Amino acid sequence: YPSYLVIILILVPVLWVLFNKSRTRDSKLSMRLGRLPRSRHLVLLVAIKFLVPVLFVVAMAQPYIGVSIRTPVTMDNVLEVNASAKIIVLLDISKSMNYTDTYPSRLENALVITRRIAEYAVPRNDSLEVYGFSNTTKILCTNLTSLDAVDLCIEGIKSIELEKYSAIGDALYYGYSKSKTSPLPPVIVLITDGGWNYGSPIEDAVRTLVHSSIPLIVVIVGRDSRASRLIDACRAHNVTVVKASISRGDEDLLNYLSQSVYVSAKYEALKSAGVLYVYVSRRDYSIQLYILFASLAIFIASLVEGV
């Protein structure tokens, strides 16, 4: 709390006034009783008495020393990692995404998840791109460097006309091509209801990504029975699948799932790129104890001198 240091500006003048009053009182006593004995180090000890409350205020401000610690990247600390990734969101914009077997609809859930991912990605300087797919895959939003830009993107998606077909396999191949040209560690986040009715076989696309070491996170929104084929293909290759189907009042659950999706995506991207260790910033507050011990020792020393 740096604002506590303002107290020092008030404290020092108050201590100075009290010191002057003490000197005036001592002078009057000396005039009546004669010269009083004084410590040989009066000025030093008075300065020490001034220093004790000042150090105490500094300790109240909770100072710390910033240190960087080399640490392995894990799912638990990936939110603290100062390393960027490229997150490619493939968003299903087929007509079945309008179904309301999850609250308020599959598409609304997908957009909430996309927004929550952005809330984690943008402040951490991750590159976030959103592509929509139906029978073809198309650019929806790129260069999302602020949450305002993300909000504009999502509002634009809400106004598009959903299409009949859903080519999940083709979308994954599209994400594959985008990943191969990325200078940052890439990860593909597929958000879909799992209903596939067009294009390349899902199994082949998933296999291609896995064999190319391109991480894939799959989010299934809704309760579409057709999603079983995509889920089986992912499980066969140990690809993470997150099911997001909620009822009214379960919005907090969707927020939690969104965080899990981002954490998994970021971790898999860094791990796939060989970023196994990073330097994580930490705040070392032990200096507060040293300041308190120093002020206590100084105070006791001044008492010994009787000042």
C-alpha positions, 0 to 999 in steps of 0.5 A, spaced: 500 500 500 504 505 497 499 510 499 501 509 507 507 512 505 504 519 505 503 518 513 511 519 513 509 526 511 505 528 517 509 524 522 515 527 521 513 534 522 509 531 528 515 528 531 519 534 530 514 539 534 514 534 540 522 534 540 522 541 540 517 541 546 522 536 549 528 541 548 524 547 551 522 543 557 529 540 558 531 548 558 527 550 563 529 544 568 536 546 566 535 553 568 532 551 575 536 545 577 542 546 573 546 543 568 542 536 567 546 530 564 545 528 557 548 522 553 554 523 549 550 521 542 544 525 543 543 527 536 544 520 534 539 517 539 534 522 537 535 520 530 534 513 531 527 515 535 525 518 529 527 512 525 523 507 529 516 510 527 518 511 520 520 504 519 514 502 522 510 506 517 514 503 511 512 496 514 505 497 514 506 499 506 507 492 505 514 493 501 516 487 497 522 485 492 520 482 485 524 476 484 523 471 477 523 464 479 525 459 474 519 454 474 516 448 470 510 450 466 504 446 469 496 446 469 496 450 476 501 456 474 499 457 467 495 463 468 502 466 471 506 464 465 509 470 461 509 467 455 504 468 449 500 463 445 496 463 438 489 461 440 485 459 434 477 458 435 473 454 430 466 456 432 460 452 429 455 457 425 451 451 423 443 452 424 443 446 429 447 451 434 440 455 435 437 449 438 436 451 446 437 444 449 442 448 453 441 455 456 439 460 453 442 456 446 448 452 443 450 459 440 449 463 446 453 458 450 459 458 445 459 466 444 460 466 452 465 461 452 469 465 446 468 471 450 471 468 457 477 465 453 478 472 450 478 475 458 484 471 459 488 471 453 488 478 451 491 481 458 496 475 457 498 478 450 496 471 446 494 472 439 486 470 439 483 469 432 476 466 431 473 463 425 466 460 423 465 454 419 459 451 416 460 448 409 466 452 409 470 456 414 471 463 414 474 469 418 470 472 423 475 476 427 482 477 427 487 481 431 483 481 437 488 485 442 482 488 446 476 486 449 472 492 446 474 488 439 472 482 442 465 485 444 464 488 437 466 481 434 461 477 438 456 482 436 457 481 429 457 473 430 450 474 433 447 477 427 450 472 421 445 468 418 446 460 420 447 455 415 445 448 413 451 444 413 457 443 418 464 441 416 467 439 422 473 435 419 474 441 414 474 446 419 480 442 423 484 442 417 483 449 416 485 450 423 491 446 421 494 450 416 493 456 420 497 453 426 503 451 421 504 458 419 504 461 426 510 464 429 507 463 436 505 456 439 499 454 436 492 451 439 486 450 436 479 450 440 473 447 436 467 449 439 461 445 436 455 441 438 458 436 434 453 435 429 457 433 422 454 432 416 459 435 410 466 434 408 472 431 410 471 425 416 472 427 423 477 422 425 482 423 419 482 431 421 483 429 428 489 424 427 492 429 422 493 434 428 495 429 433 500 426 428 503 434 427 503 435 434 498 441 434 494 441 440 486 441 440 481 442 445 474 440 443 468 444 447 461 440 446 455 445 447 448 442 447 446 435 448 446 433 440 447 425 440 451 426 433 457 429 437 459 421 439 463 421 433 467 427 434 468 425 442 470 418 440 475 420 435 478 425 440 478 420 446 482 415 441 487 420 441 487 423 448 484 430 446 481 434 451 473 434 450 469 439 455 462 438 455 458 445 456 451 444 457 447 448 462 441 450 465 438 456 467 442 459 473 448 455 472 452 461 468 457 460 473 459 453 471 459 456 464 465 461 467 468 455 470 468 451 464 471 457 460 477 458 464 478 450 464 478 451 456 483 456 456 488 453 461 488 447 458 489 450 451 495 455 453 498 449 457 498 444 451 500 450 446 506 451 451 508 444 452 507 442 444 512 448 443 517 445 448 516 451 453 517 447 459 520 452 464 519 459 464 520 465 469 514 467 473 514 473 477 513 473 485 513 478 490 518 477 496 514 480 502 520 478 507 523 485 507 517 487 512 519 482 517 527 485 517 524 492 517 520 490 523 526 487 527 530 493 525 525 498 528 524 493 534 532 493 535 533 500 534 527 502 539 530 497 544 537 500 543 535 507 544 531 505 551 538 502 553 541 509 552 535 512 556 533 517 551 
